[in-house]
Amino acid sequence: MKYLASIPRRPYVSNEEVIRNAFERNQLMLTDALLDFQLQYAGYYHQHKGEVFIYGMLHEKSTYLPSLDIDFDDDNPQDVLHTCMDCLPSEMRALNKQGVFYNDYRPVAESFTKYLEQRAFRWKLSQEVEWETINLPTHVQEAVKEEQSGKLEEYMVVEVSDQYARIYQLNQGLVIKSTQEQAIAWKIAGTRQQLFYFDL
């Protein structure tokens, strides 16, 4: 993945025996999905709004959160959430045992790989031209959700969409990400775009 090659990677815990022992000592179940995440992605990081998000459940040195920090899904208290990024506690990022990626206690991607594919899609677009975020009014967001299975379906970018987020590229200058909570849009900076009968 070109996107991963473009971001830095810090030293990370990669020894499988060390990882297994740490989970066992803490009486936590280590699933294949959690182990794969640690081995593939630990140490990589990105910045968002000036804050650093370091991927991994075990870190050689944590800044904000202890290694193997856990929480629980409010909707399903039996579902343990494993903190998967060292970041400010208010920016909670986690995986459940199946590897579903959570942001602020909400599932947002079927896996961390899918989440990275979505980031990579936006990153690739930004390498070609400058994009700007469009704050969609509530009535436009509702229209997007109503049209997902109709007018928008043919524009879905299938390889980066899943049950939690659908990405639509309506033309070369307009992209929409629709989740259960909201719809977000990006357009090429300085352009005028139209979504249904709404000017953006």
N, C-alpha and C positions, 0 to 999 in steps of 0.2 A: 504494500500500500504506500503510494507516494506521499500521502499525508503524514504517515508515521515517520517516514524518513526525513520529513521537513521539521519535525519537532524534537527538542532535546530529550535526552534520557539520563537521569541521574543514577548513581549506583543503587542497586536494588537487591532484595533477597530473592535469589534464584535457585537455591539448593532445595530440591524437592523434599529431602529428608528433614531439613530444618523447618520447612513449611508444615509438613505433616506433624512433626513433634510439637510445634507451637500450637496448632489447632488441638492436638490431643491434650496437652497440658492445660489448655483453657476449656476443655470439655466441649469443644465445638465440632460439629460434623463438617468435614472437608469433602465437598462434592467435586466431581470432575469439572463442572462449570467454574467453580471458585478457584481450583488449582490452575486450570487453563488461563483464567484471567490473570492470576498472579505471575505466571511464567511468561505470558505473551506481552502484558502491558505494564507491569509494575515499573516504576521509575520514569516513564514518560510523563510529561506534564504540559498543561496549557495555562494561559492566563486569560482571565475574564474580568473586566472592570477593575483592573489593577490587582486582582487577587490571584494567587497561584493555586492550582489544583494538581497535586501530584498523585498519579495513579498507583494503586497498590493497597493491599490489606495489611501487609507486613512491610515495615520500612527500616532501613538501617538507622535512621534518625528521623523521628517525626517532629513536625513543627507545631501542629495544632491538636491533633488527635492521637491517642495511643494506638499502637498496633492492635489489630483484632478487635477494634471497637465495634460493638453491636447495638442494634436498636430493634424496634418491632414495628411491623405494619399495623397502623391504627385500624384498618378495616379487617385485618386478619391477625390477631395477636399471637397466633401460633407460628406465624411466618417471621423467622429471624432475618433481620436485614444486616448484612455485613458492610460496614463502612469501607468504601473502595477508593476513596481519595483522601489524602491528607489536605484538608482545607478548613476554613473557618467552620465551626460547628453549625452556624446558621445557614450554611450552604450545603447541607447534608446531601451526599451522594452515596448510594449503596447498591448492593446486589443481594437478591434472595438466593436460596440454595440452587434454584434452577438457572441462575445467571441473569434473571430479568433485572434491568438497570432502573434504579429509582432516583428521582430528583425531588427533594423536599417531600419525601414520603409518598410520592405518586409514581407508579410505573410509567416510564417514558420510552423504553425501547425493549424489545424482546431479548436483547443481549447487549453486552458492552461493545461487541464487534459491530452490531447494527448502529448503535449510537455513534461510533467512530466513522462508520460509512456515511452517516448523515452529516457529521462535521466535515468529512473529506469532500463531500459533494459541494457544500457551501465554500470550502476552502478553494477547490478547483475553480469554481466560478469567479471567486475574488482574485485569482491569479491573472485573469484576462481583462477584467474591467472593474471599476469601483461600484459597489452596491450600497444602497441605503435601506434601512428598515422603515417600513410603513406601519404606523400605528392604526390598525383597522378599527373603525367604530364598531360598536356592538352589533348594529343591524347588518353590517357587511360580514362580520364573523358568522352571524346566524345564517346568512345567505350561503356562505361557503359550506357550512355544515349540512344545510338542506340539499345542496347540489352535489355532494360528494359522490353519490351513486348514480348521478345523472350526467350533467354537463361536464363535470370535472374529471370523471373517471378516465377518459381517454388521455388525459394529460399527466396521470400519475407516473412518477418515477419509481417503478416497481422495485428495483434493486435496493433502494434506500428507504422504502416504506414498510411498515408492519402494522400490527393491530393497534399499536399505541400512537403512531404518528404517520400521517400520509403526506408525502411531498408531491407537489404538483408544479410542473414547469409549463406554464401556459404559452410562453413564447421565449425567445432568447433573452428577454428583458424583465420577466416577471416570474417569481417563484413564491409559492405559498406552502406553509407547513401547518397542517391542521391536526390538533389533538382534541381530546375530550374537553379540555378546559378552555382552549382558545385557538384562534387562527392567527398566524403571523405571516406577513408578506415582506418580500424584498424586491426592489426594482433597481435597475441600473441607474446610478446617480444622475440626476438632471433630466431624466426622461419622463414623459407622461404615459401612463398605462391605464388600461381599462379592464375592469373585472365585471363581467355581466354588464349591467348598466351603470356601474359606479366608476367615476374617474378617480384614479389614484395618483 
